[in-house]
């Protein structure tokens, strides 16, 4: 985070000091924006998260029903036939 340079003992920030602080904050915000959405606004972490969500969504829609139906079949079999000795 940008720190106020202590060039004087005054409790007020000068225009020059303020401009330096603002420039530092702008650079930090630009860095965060590029990390989140990329230079072209089509990449970065946001895109990565969307791809991960898409991949996990596929797993949920394909494999979860299979696992549930197999589990239900096993439970039904054990309920009807009893536990093996």
Buried (B, 14 or more C-beta within 10 A) or exposed (E): EEEEEEEEEEEEBEEEBEEBBEEEEEEEEEEEEBEBBBEEEEBBEBBEEEEEEEEEEEEEEEEEEEEEEEEEEEEEEEEEEEEEE
